[in-house]
Amino acid sequence: MSTALSAPPAYYSVTNPDDPVAVASRDVIRKDYELWSTLTHHLDPEQDSDVLAASLTRSTGMAKNFIQNNLMAILTLDELPRLRALQEELWHLDLHRLRAIDSALAPADRDHLPEVDEQLTDYLTATRPNQLVPGARAIQNKIRAILAELDDTIDTDDEPSQLPGESYAMTFNADGTADLTARFNAVDAVEIDLRVRALAEAEGLTLAQAHAALVRGADGVRVHLNAYRASDVEDAPAFIHRVGWVDKATTDTLVERACHTRDMDAAAGITTDSYTTPDVLRIHIEGRDGTCRWPGCTRPATVCQMDHRINHADGGPTTASNLVSLCQRHHNLKTARHAFYHLNPTTGDIIWLFADGTWVYDEAEGPLSRTSRLWGQTLHQRREERHHDARSRAQHRKRMKDQANDTPEEDSPPPF
């Protein structure tokens, strides 16, 4: 007699019915959502926004901007019916995440929202048991990636629209110091920051001293700005740590500036007996993980330490299937045995086991993760389908015009 085994159900850890804290938290999320949904859908469209905010501030004690952002988040969710239905079934997205969705979708062409709704709902549907729900930043990065693929006429950088794209200012302080403030696009800012930090580490300077030294002409600093891009997907977007997915124009500029190309698939197979992780292997792991892999931590993988799941001293190899990005604090907690994890060597996904007997499933979120690679492949398929559909519609319009032009006018003599 044979027995068929079925896969365990997929669900987010925040919806775990056996976790009393998760149950209580979902109840708070549901009530919070229902409050703001009721307020939003009973608004007087003719009422002045400041008057409305003042009224709600009186009743809730909340600030004007917070109130308006919550109302806008609900209105945006109304434009995403699939995601709204999932939210009202699971209650897995708090207002912080809904506000993040609204902010990231602000520049979107509303005609693209049905496609965004489909992809975002798939992204925010659990695929593993007891899986961590994506954080607000990860959700925004996903939305920017979708928008970059759908519309290359907009800038998807995380930049408030009311501020100029670039600015520079200096203000003097009463204690004899002064503050220099500069604003750049996110990619340039990351590159400058890398140079400042590299010089500070090399010369033993503070970050401020290193910045001043660079402005005064210090040279000899070489930094690497790694941009991850699929080589087997046409016009694939690029990903930069601390920036996220970037639009086509930025990707093309990065490709033109690239001085070296590394094969990340080959890097995944590197194994060494050394405790120190080779640079190209580290770049691969940073690309797989995206952030510190401790549940809920958002520290970029680029500032994390490489943790050997099986300790190097116990024979654990230095290879992708035995290395994980952990920030210093969470590396210390793991070393102190407050938690342990199992790493799936194929997907990079992790099951965390805690001392109190609880556990959680964490999916890798980096550009080299399984989910990002699958998204890149289906992205290409969707683009091809969209181009095919657009071409078919254009051909149909052409045929209709040709037929209209060939139709004889009423007063025209018969062609014989």
C-alpha positions in Angstrom: 0.0 0.0 0.0 1.4 3.4 -1.0 0.7 6.7 0.7 0.7 10.0 -1.1 2.4 12.8 0.7 1.0 16.3 0.2 3.0 19.6 0.6 2.3 21.5 3.8 0.1 24.5 3.4 1.7 27.8 2.6 1.0 30.8 4.9 2.7 33.8 6.4 3.9 33.6 9.9 1.8 36.7 10.8 -1.3 34.6 9.9 -0.4 31.6 12.0 -3.5 30.6 13.9 -1.5 28.8 16.5 0.6 31.8 17.4 -1.4 33.9 19.9 0.7 37.0 19.3 0.1 36.7 15.6 -3.6 36.3 16.1 -3.8 39.4 18.3 -1.7 41.4 15.8 -3.9 40.4 12.9 -6.9 41.6 14.9 -5.2 45.0 15.4 -4.4 45.2 11.7 -8.0 44.3 10.7 -9.5 46.9 13.0 -7.0 49.5 11.9 -7.7 48.8 8.3 -11.5 48.8 8.8 -11.3 52.2 10.6 -9.4 53.8 7.7 -11.4 52.1 5.1 -14.6 53.4 6.6 -13.2 56.9 6.9 -12.0 56.8 3.3 -15.2 55.5 1.8 -17.4 58.0 3.7 -15.4 61.1 2.7 -17.1 64.2 1.4 -15.3 64.7 -1.9 -16.1 68.5 -1.6 -14.7 68.9 1.8 -11.4 70.7 2.1 -8.5 68.3 2.9 -7.2 70.5 5.8 -10.7 70.7 7.4 -11.0 66.9 7.1 -7.6 66.4 8.6 -8.4 68.7 11.5 -11.6 66.8 12.2 -9.8 63.5 12.2 -6.9 64.9 14.3 -9.5 65.9 16.9 -10.9 62.4 17.0 -7.7 60.3 16.7 -4.9 62.6 18.0 -3.0 61.8 14.8 -1.0 64.3 12.7 -2.3 65.7 9.4 0.3 64.0 7.2 -0.2 60.6 8.9 -4.0 60.9 8.4 -3.7 61.9 4.7 -1.2 59.2 4.0 -3.5 56.5 5.5 -6.4 57.7 3.4 -4.4 57.7 0.3 -3.1 54.2 1.0 -6.7 52.9 1.2 -7.6 54.7 -2.1 -4.6 53.2 -3.8 -5.6 49.7 -2.5 -9.0 50.3 -4.1 -7.2 50.4 -7.4 -5.7 47.0 -6.8 -8.8 44.7 -6.4 -6.9 41.4 -6.3 -4.6 42.6 -3.6 -7.4 44.2 -1.7 -9.3 40.9 -1.7 -6.2 39.1 -0.5 -5.7 41.7 2.2 -9.3 41.4 3.4 -8.9 37.6 3.5 -5.5 37.4 5.3 -5.0 40.8 7.1 -1.3 40.3 6.6 -0.4 43.9 5.5 -0.4 46.6 8.1 -0.9 50.3 7.3 2.9 50.9 7.2 3.1 48.4 4.3 0.0 49.8 2.6 1.4 53.4 2.8 4.6 52.0 1.2 2.6 50.6 -1.6 0.8 53.9 -2.2 4.1 55.8 -2.2 5.8 53.5 -4.7 2.8 53.6 -7.0 2.5 57.4 -7.0 4.2 57.9 -10.4 2.5 54.9 -12.1 0.4 55.1 -15.2 -3.0 54.0 -13.9 -3.5 52.0 -17.1 -0.7 49.7 -15.8 -2.3 49.0 -12.4 -4.1 45.8 -13.5 -0.7 44.3 -14.4 0.8 45.7 -11.2 -2.1 44.3 -9.2 -1.5 40.8 -10.7 2.2 40.7 -10.0 2.1 42.4 -6.6 -0.6 40.0 -5.4 1.4 37.0 -6.5 4.4 38.5 -4.7 2.5 39.0 -1.5 1.0 35.5 -1.5 2.9 33.0 0.7 4.6 30.1 -1.1 6.0 28.4 2.0 4.7 27.4 5.5 5.3 30.0 8.2 7.0 32.4 5.8 8.0 35.9 6.7 5.9 38.6 5.1 8.0 41.0 3.0 8.9 44.3 4.6 7.8 47.7 3.4 11.2 48.4 1.7 11.1 45.0 -0.1 7.6 45.7 -1.3 8.6 49.1 -2.6 11.6 47.6 -4.4 9.3 45.0 -6.0 6.9 47.7 -7.2 9.7 49.8 -8.7 11.0 46.8 -10.5 7.5 46.2 -12.0 7.1 49.8 -13.0 10.6 49.9 -14.5 9.6 47.0 -16.8 6.2 48.5 -17.7 7.1 52.1 -18.3 10.6 53.4 -19.2 9.3 57.0 -19.3 9.3 57.4 -15.5 12.1 57.6 -12.9 11.6 54.9 -10.2 14.3 56.2 -7.9 13.1 56.6 -4.3 13.0 60.3 -4.3 10.3 62.7 -3.0 8.8 64.5 -5.9 8.5 67.8 -4.1 12.3 68.1 -3.7 14.7 68.8 -6.6 16.6 66.0 -8.1 20.0 67.5 -7.1 20.8 70.2 -4.5 23.6 71.5 -2.4 23.6 73.7 0.7 25.7 74.8 3.6 24.5 76.1 6.9 26.6 77.5 9.8 26.0 76.5 13.4 26.5 78.6 16.5 29.3 76.4 17.8 31.6 77.2 14.9 30.8 74.1 12.8 28.9 74.0 9.5 26.7 71.4 7.9 27.1 70.5 4.2 24.1 68.9 2.5 24.0 67.5 -1.0 21.3 65.6 -2.8 22.0 63.2 -5.7 20.2 60.4 -7.5 20.4 57.2 -5.5 23.0 55.5 -7.7 25.5 58.5 -7.6 24.9 58.8 -3.8 25.8 55.1 -3.2 28.9 55.4 -5.3 30.1 58.6 -3.4 29.3 56.9 -0.1 31.4 53.8 -1.1 34.3 56.0 -1.9 34.1 57.9 1.4 33.9 54.7 3.4 36.7 53.0 1.5 39.1 56.0 2.1 38.1 56.2 5.8 38.9 52.5 6.3 42.1 52.7 4.3 43.5 55.8 6.0 41.9 55.4 9.5 39.8 58.6 9.1 36.4 59.5 10.3 33.7 59.5 7.5 33.6 63.3 7.6 37.4 63.5 7.4 37.4 61.1 4.5 34.8 63.1 2.7 36.8 66.3 3.0 39.9 64.5 1.8 38.2 63.3 -1.3 36.9 66.8 -2.1 40.4 68.2 -1.7 41.7 65.7 -4.3 42.7 62.6 -2.4 43.1 59.8 -4.9 44.0 56.1 -5.0 40.6 55.1 -3.9 39.1 52.3 -5.9 35.5 51.0 -5.2 33.2 48.5 -6.9 29.6 49.4 -7.5 28.0 46.0 -8.3 25.0 46.0 -10.6 23.2 42.7 -11.0 21.6 42.0 -14.3 20.3 38.8 -15.9 22.4 37.9 -19.0 19.7 35.6 -20.5 16.8 38.1 -20.5 16.7 40.8 -23.1 16.5 44.4 -21.6 16.5 43.0 -18.0 16.6 45.7 -15.3 19.6 46.1 -13.0 19.7 45.9 -9.2 22.0 47.9 -7.0 22.2 47.2 -3.2 20.7 50.1 -1.2 19.0 51.4 -4.3 17.0 48.4 -5.6 15.8 47.8 -9.1 16.5 50.7 -11.5 14.9 51.8 -14.7 16.1 51.1 -18.2 18.0 54.4 -18.7 20.0 53.9 -15.5 20.6 50.3 -16.4 22.0 51.3 -19.9 24.3 53.9 -18.3 25.6 51.3 -15.8 26.3 48.8 -18.6 28.2 51.5 -20.5 30.3 52.3 -17.4 31.0 48.7 -16.5 34.7 47.8 -16.5 34.3 44.2 -15.5 31.6 41.5 -15.8 31.4 38.6 -13.4 29.6 35.3 -14.0 27.4 34.8 -10.9 26.4 31.3 -11.9 30.0 30.3 -11.9 30.6 32.1 -8.6 27.9 29.9 -7.0 30.1 26.9 -7.4 33.2 28.3 -5.8 34.5 26.3 -2.8 37.6 27.1 -0.8 39.2 25.7 2.4 40.0 29.3 3.5 37.9 30.9 6.2 37.9 34.2 4.2 35.2 34.4 1.6 36.6 35.3 -1.9 35.3 38.6 -3.3 33.4 37.1 -6.2 31.7 34.5 -4.0 30.8 37.2 -1.5 29.2 39.3 -4.3 27.2 36.2 -5.3 25.9 35.6 -1.7 25.1 39.3 -1.3 23.1 39.1 -4.5 21.3 36.0 -3.4 20.4 37.3 0.1 19.9 41.0 -0.5 19.8 41.8 3.3 20.8 40.3 6.6 18.9 37.0 6.7 17.9 37.3 10.4 14.0 37.5 10.3 12.9 41.1 9.9 16.4 42.6 9.6 16.8 45.0 6.7 20.5 45.8 6.9 22.0 45.5 3.4 24.0 42.4 2.7 26.9 44.5 1.6 27.5 45.6 5.2 27.0 42.1 6.7 29.4 39.4 7.7 29.6 36.0 6.0 28.3 33.3 8.5 29.3 29.7 8.0 26.2 27.7 8.8 28.4 24.7 9.7 31.3 26.4 11.5 34.5 26.5 9.5 36.4 25.1 12.5 34.0 22.0 12.4 34.8 21.4 8.7 32.2 23.7 7.2 33.3 24.8 3.7 33.5 28.3 2.4 30.9 28.0 -0.4 27.5 29.5 -1.2 25.6 26.5 0.2 27.2 27.0 3.6 27.3 30.9 3.8 24.7 33.4 4.8 24.7 37.2 5.2 24.3 38.2 8.8 24.8 41.7 10.3 27.2 41.8 13.2 24.5 41.8 15.9 22.6 38.9 14.5 25.8 37.0 13.7 26.7 37.3 17.4 23.2 36.0 18.4 23.5 33.0 16.1 27.0 32.3 17.4 25.7 32.5 21.0 23.2 29.8 20.0 20.1 31.9 20.5 19.0 30.6 17.1 20.0 28.1 14.4 19.0 27.8 10.8 18.8 25.3 8.0 19.8 26.6 4.6 18.4 25.2 1.3 21.5 25.0 -0.9 19.5 25.2 -4.1 17.1 28.1 -3.3 19.0 29.9 -0.6 15.8 29.9 1.6 16.2 29.5 5.3 14.3 27.9 8.1 15.1 29.6 11.4 14.8 27.6 14.6 14.7 29.5 17.9 15.5 28.5 21.5 11.9 28.7 22.5 10.9 26.0 20.0 9.4 28.4 17.4 10.4 28.6 13.8 10.0 30.7 10.7 10.6 30.4 6.9 12.7 33.1 5.3 12.9 33.5 1.5 16.0 35.1 -0.1 15.1 38.5 -1.5 18.2 39.5 -3.5 18.5 39.9 -7.3 20.0 36.4 -7.6 17.4 34.7 -5.5 15.1 32.1 -6.9 12.1 34.3 -6.9 13.9 37.2 -8.6 15.3 35.0 -11.3 11.8 33.5 -12.0 10.3 37.0 -12.1 13.0 38.1 -14.6 12.1 35.2 -16.8 8.4 35.7 -16.7 9.0 39.4 -17.1 10.6 38.7 -20.5 7.6 36.4 -21.4 5.1 39.1 -20.4 7.0 41.7 -22.5 7.0 39.4 -25.5 3.2 38.7 -25.1 2.5 42.5 -24.7 4.5 43.3 -27.8 2.7 40.5 -29.7 -0.7 41.8 -28.5 0.2 45.4 -29.4 1.4 44.3 -32.9 -1.8 42.3 -33.4 -4.0 45.3 -32.5 -1.9 47.6 -34.7 -2.3 45.1 -37.6 -6.0 44.9 -37.0 -6.3 48.7 -37.1 -4.4 48.8 -40.3 -6.7 46.2 -41.9 -9.7 48.1 -40.8 -8.4 51.3 -42.3 -7.4 49.6 -45.6 -10.9 48.1 -45.8 -12.5 51.5 -45.2 -10.3 53.1 -47.9 -11.2 50.3 -50.4 -15.0 50.7 -49.8 -16.4 52.6 -52.8 -18.3 55.8 -52.1 -22.1 55.8 -52.7 -21.9 58.0 -55.8 -19.0 56.2 -57.3 -19.7 54.3 -60.5 -19.4 50.5 -60.4 -15.9 49.2 -61.4 -17.1 47.7 -64.7 
